[in-house]
Amino acid sequence: MIYPVILCGGSGTRLWPLSRKSYPKQFTELVSDGTLFQATARRLSGKGYAAPVVITGSDFRFIATQQLAEVGIDPGAVLIEPEGRNTAPAVLAAALHLQAQNPDALMLVAPSDHVIPDAAAFRSAVEKGCMPVSEGDLVTFGIRPDRPETGYGYLELDAHEAGDTPVRLKRFVEKPDAVNAAEMLSAGNFLWNAGIFLFAVKDIIAAFETHARDLVPPVSKAVDKAKADLGFLRLDPEAWAAAEDISIDYAVMEKAENLTAVPFAERWSDLGGWDAVWREEGPNESGVVQSGPTTAIDCQNTLLRSEDPDLELVGLGLENIIAVATSDGVLVADMDRAQDVKTVVKALKEKGARQAELFPKDHRPWGWFQSLAMGDRFQVKRIVVEPGAALSLQSHFHRSEHWIVVEGSALVTVGDEKTLVTENQSIYVPVGTVHRLENPGKVPMVLIEVQTGTYLGEDDIVRHEDVYART
């Protein structure tokens, strides 16, 4: 059995405004039906594959399990990182966790945000990698380049290999400039580094002990002292904080000698920028890609994308332009500057703009809410609660709330009373009163919340009980 390990962190800043820290790109529907995370999980499932181990942050744990449930996949484990420490500690934590389950396990490490349309071809490549792994090698997967790309790192092979059989890996190469990228493309013995790895658990642990010895004690302690929490496994935060923030490439792979690369010649993209999305979506004869309510007039080599059904995005005479609109942010950029979009996020953070990291739609374990209007002493929200879900039993110091149910039914606790509120009915929650909102039905419940008070921040909340252990 191959044990998939899906790395599900990061913030995807180069795909702002659609990808943000509060809801990064792997959870969004960027180029196909379903999310990138769901596509990854489906690709690494089936005959010969165990249930996946998912490594993610606390903020995303319920999103990850919900999206897996939507595609019928039950994770073998969900490890919660107290904070992001890059890929090396995450891979080592997964290896140590799997070692306790099956010391002879093979683990396949994959990011959660890549596009690989031909899942069968990828699984075939994984099968090819099993032989060198059985001989003690650490295997990485490389993509046959079709252009001189400067946005990827490269793998240099020991030999010019035109096929798809495993090849000895000579060295890792950092992201090149345009001249070196063109030279490597013409040389024929370079692959793009996909950041996907296959190895035996015992071999990667031994590699860490040899090449990144300082990482082993803190990560081992974080795994040993991990605590179960609602089906998740929380790594110990104090031990985890002592682990170096470093990638597995730098920590282990670039130092190891027992390396093999498996070439993969089918379509692949890490969707590392809007230019990659434009390329993946398939431009028309004018080089234009449109998504959502958009109109393109006399445009060339342009991406027009609107994520708001009520926002029509119009491009007139555009050339080599990225234009992406959400309900609260619009990006207009030169296609050649796609890799620099992360600087936009930095600039927005410096000026204190909430759009830098937060969406208007805020996802929670029970569903989501979206702010519709806000003034000095009021806020109007749309709240969606999933079937069977419940908010915490809570109270507020500075605001009262008025709830109007518009779809489904709500079981509302206000003080000592419980009331079933159905469509077109409302209920009032006075300031300071303990209350709870539940959806007892079989369909999502939607209500409009009107808040009034002197302070309307999300931190004005006291949780008295919570099924999601957030008290």
Secondary structure, 3 states (H helix, E strand, C coil): CEEEEEEECCCCHHHCCCCECCECHHHCCCCCCCCHHHHHHHHCCCCCECCCEEEEEHHHHHHHHHHHHHCCCCCCEEEEECCCCCHHHHHHHHHHHHHHHCCCCEEEEEECCCECCCHHHHHHHHHHHHHHHHCCCEEEEEECCCCCCCCCCEEEECCCCCCCCCEEEEEEECCCCHHHHHHHHHHCCEEEEEEEEEEEHHHHHHHHHHHCHHHHHHHHHHHHCCEEECCEEECCHHHHHCCCCCCHHHHHHCCCCCEEEEEECCCCECCCCHHHHHHHHCCCCCCEEEECCEEEECCECEEEEECCCCCCEEEECCECEEEEECCCCEEEEEHHHHHHHHHHHHHHHHCCCHHHCCCCEEEECCEEEEEEEECCCEEEEEEEECCCCECCEEECCCEEEEEEEEECCEEEEECCEEEEECCCCEEEECCCCCEEEECCCCCCEEEEEEEEECCCCCCCCEEEECCCCCC
